Amino acid sequence: MYGLPHLSRLWIWSALLIILLPVTLFAQNPSPYDRMFPPSESIIRVKQGDKFGFIHPDGTVLVPPIYDQAADFKEDRAAVSLDNKQGFIDTDGEMIIPLMYDRVWSFSFGAALVQLNDKLGVINLMGETVIPLEFDNGTSAYDGVILLSNAGKHQYYHVTGELVSDRVFLEGWPFYNGIAMVRTHEGYWYMDKHGHCVDLCEVLE
């Protein structure tokens, strides 16, 4: 008479099962990792203690947690760091670009910004230098173009290493949808990936 209706009791038991079953399963099969990051290119970055590694979604270990730092895979390459040097591994877990740089950025459009002795340059997916390490500042590739600068002088490079334009700019912004805003002594204008001045209104039509 004073008991819970049958449906209410059923709902409570169902809710308890939903809550307790994962806890029970986890207790039976606890993860050996302190943290698991969302998959990137079907590979999961994990952390155990203060070290990073990678596993496949089925739990198979690709690289045990041995690195001081690690980034997610981008374009089949993951940046890793050990003993204050950085490089890249491939999706087989092999060190494809040695731990030789002071800092690296993830790949974009087949190119990655790297830094050594306070100078920036660009490498390709095989680790070959396509733009020498002689710049003070830079951005990763946007629209297949990289912006690099020295002493406030900015220039744009294709990811293959060729200059977009011979002109040197006082300021520059990354490419987006094929155009970038730049500043010269004459003022601000827009440039396409052939190095030509463009009318923004025509581009947006």
C-alpha positions as CSV (number, residue, x, y, z in Angstrom):
1,M,0.0,0.0,0.0
2,Y,2.8,2.4,0.9
3,G,5.4,0.9,-1.4
4,L,6.7,2.4,-4.6
5,P,4.6,1.7,-7.8
6,H,6.1,-1.1,-9.9
7,L,7.2,1.2,-12.7
8,S,8.9,3.6,-10.3
9,R,10.9,0.7,-8.7
10,L,11.8,-0.5,-12.1
11,W,13.0,2.9,-13.1
12,I,15.2,3.2,-10.0
13,W,16.8,-0.2,-10.5
14,S,17.5,0.6,-14.2
15,A,19.1,3.9,-13.2
16,L,21.3,2.2,-10.6
17,L,22.3,-0.4,-13.2
18,I,23.3,2.3,-15.6
19,I,25.4,4.1,-12.9
20,L,27.0,1.0,-11.3
21,L,27.7,-1.2,-14.3
22,P,30.5,1.1,-15.8
23,V,32.0,1.5,-12.4
24,T,32.0,-2.3,-11.9
25,L,33.5,-2.9,-15.3
26,F,36.2,-0.3,-14.8
27,A,37.1,-1.9,-11.4
28,Q,37.5,-5.2,-13.2
29,N,39.5,-3.7,-16.1
30,P,41.1,-0.5,-14.9
31,S,42.9,1.7,-17.4
32,P,46.6,1.7,-16.8
33,Y,46.7,5.4,-18.0
34,D,46.0,8.5,-15.9
35,R,44.6,10.3,-18.9
36,M,43.4,9.4,-22.4
37,F,42.9,12.1,-25.0
38,P,40.3,12.1,-27.8
39,P,41.4,10.1,-30.9
40,S,43.2,11.9,-33.7
41,E,43.7,10.1,-37.0
42,S,42.4,6.9,-35.2
43,I,45.3,7.0,-32.6
44,I,44.8,7.9,-29.0
45,R,47.4,9.9,-27.0
46,V,47.7,8.8,-23.4
47,K,49.5,10.0,-20.3
48,Q,50.8,7.9,-17.5
49,G,52.5,9.7,-14.7
50,D,54.4,12.5,-16.4
51,K,55.0,10.6,-19.6
52,F,53.1,10.4,-22.9
53,G,52.5,7.6,-25.4
54,F,50.0,6.4,-28.0
55,I,47.6,3.5,-28.3
56,H,45.1,2.2,-30.9
57,P,41.4,2.4,-30.1
58,D,41.4,-1.4,-29.3
59,G,44.0,-0.7,-26.5
60,T,47.0,-2.0,-28.5
61,V,50.0,0.0,-27.6
62,L,51.6,1.9,-30.4
63,V,54.2,3.7,-28.3
64,P,54.5,3.2,-24.6
65,P,54.5,6.4,-22.4
66,I,58.1,7.4,-22.8
67,Y,57.9,11.0,-24.0
68,D,58.0,14.1,-21.9
69,Q,55.5,15.8,-24.2
70,A,53.5,14.7,-27.2
71,A,50.9,16.2,-29.5
72,D,48.1,14.6,-31.4
73,F,48.7,13.1,-34.9
74,K,48.3,15.5,-37.8
75,E,49.0,14.4,-41.3
76,D,50.4,11.0,-40.0
77,R,53.0,12.8,-37.9
78,A,52.9,13.4,-34.1
79,A,55.3,15.9,-32.4
80,V,57.1,14.4,-29.4
81,S,59.6,15.7,-26.9
82,L,62.3,14.0,-24.8
83,D,65.1,15.6,-22.8
84,N,64.3,19.1,-24.1
85,K,64.5,18.1,-27.8
86,Q,61.6,17.6,-30.2
87,G,60.9,15.6,-33.3
88,F,58.2,13.6,-35.0
89,I,57.0,10.0,-35.0
90,D,54.9,8.3,-37.7
91,T,51.7,6.2,-37.4
92,D,53.9,3.1,-37.0
93,G,55.4,4.7,-33.9
94,E,58.8,5.1,-35.6
95,M,60.9,8.2,-35.1
96,I,60.8,9.6,-38.7
97,I,62.2,13.0,-37.8
98,P,64.9,12.9,-35.1
99,L,64.7,14.6,-31.7
100,M,66.9,17.5,-32.8
101,Y,64.9,20.7,-32.6
102,D,64.2,23.0,-29.6
103,R,60.6,23.3,-30.7
104,V,58.3,22.0,-33.4
105,W,54.8,22.8,-34.5
106,S,52.3,20.2,-35.9
107,F,52.2,19.6,-39.7
108,S,49.9,21.5,-41.9
109,F,49.7,21.2,-45.7
110,G,52.7,18.9,-45.6
111,A,55.0,21.4,-43.8
112,A,55.9,22.1,-40.2
113,L,57.5,25.1,-38.5
114,V,60.6,24.1,-36.5
115,Q,63.0,26.1,-34.2
116,L,66.6,25.6,-33.4
117,N,68.9,28.0,-31.6
118,D,66.1,30.7,-31.6
119,K,65.8,30.5,-35.4
120,L,62.7,29.3,-37.3
121,G,62.5,27.3,-40.6
122,V,60.2,24.8,-42.3
123,I,60.6,21.1,-43.0
124,N,58.5,18.6,-45.0
125,L,56.9,15.3,-44.0
126,M,60.2,13.5,-44.5
127,G,62.2,16.0,-42.3
128,E,63.9,17.7,-45.3
129,T,64.5,21.4,-44.8
130,V,62.5,23.4,-47.4
131,I,63.0,26.8,-45.8
132,P,66.3,27.5,-44.0
133,L,66.2,28.1,-40.2
134,E,67.0,31.8,-40.3
135,F,63.9,33.6,-39.2
136,D,62.8,35.2,-35.9
137,N,59.1,34.7,-36.2
138,G,56.6,32.7,-38.2
139,T,53.2,31.0,-38.5
140,S,52.2,27.5,-39.5
141,A,50.8,27.0,-43.0
142,Y,47.4,28.5,-43.8
143,D,46.0,27.8,-47.2
144,G,49.3,26.2,-48.1
145,V,51.3,29.4,-47.3
146,I,53.6,30.2,-44.5
147,L,54.4,33.7,-43.1
148,L,58.0,34.3,-41.9
149,S,59.7,37.4,-40.6
150,N,63.0,38.9,-39.5
151,A,63.4,42.3,-37.8
152,G,59.8,43.3,-38.6
153,K,60.1,42.4,-42.3
154,H,57.5,39.8,-43.4
155,Q,57.5,37.5,-46.4
156,Y,55.2,34.7,-47.6
157,Y,56.4,31.3,-48.7
158,H,54.6,28.3,-50.3
159,V,55.0,25.1,-48.3
160,T,57.4,23.9,-51.0
161,G,59.8,26.8,-50.2
162,E,59.2,29.2,-53.0
163,L,58.4,32.8,-52.3
164,V,54.8,33.9,-53.0
165,S,56.1,37.4,-53.7
166,D,59.5,39.1,-53.8
167,R,58.1,42.0,-51.8
168,V,58.9,42.5,-48.2
169,F,56.0,43.7,-46.0
170,L,55.8,45.8,-42.9
171,E,53.0,43.6,-41.6
172,G,51.3,40.4,-42.8
173,W,48.4,38.2,-41.8
174,P,47.8,34.5,-42.6
175,F,46.1,33.5,-45.8
176,Y,42.4,32.7,-45.7
177,N,40.4,31.5,-48.7
178,G,43.2,32.4,-51.0
179,I,43.9,36.0,-49.9
180,A,46.0,37.7,-47.1
181,M,46.0,41.2,-45.9
182,V,49.4,43.0,-45.9
183,R,50.8,46.4,-45.1
184,T,53.4,48.3,-47.0
185,H,54.5,51.9,-46.9
186,E,51.7,52.7,-49.3
187,G,49.1,51.2,-46.8
188,Y,47.0,48.1,-46.5
189,W,46.0,45.9,-49.4
190,Y,45.1,42.3,-50.2
191,M,47.3,39.8,-52.0
192,D,46.5,36.4,-53.6
193,K,48.7,33.4,-53.6
194,H,50.4,34.5,-56.9
195,G,51.6,37.7,-55.1
196,H,49.1,39.9,-57.0
197,C,47.1,42.7,-55.5
198,V,43.4,41.9,-55.5
199,D,40.2,43.8,-55.0
200,L,38.5,42.2,-52.0
201,C,35.0,43.0,-53.3
202,E,35.7,41.0,-56.5
203,V,37.0,38.1,-54.4
204,L,33.9,38.0,-52.3
205,E,31.5,38.2,-55.2
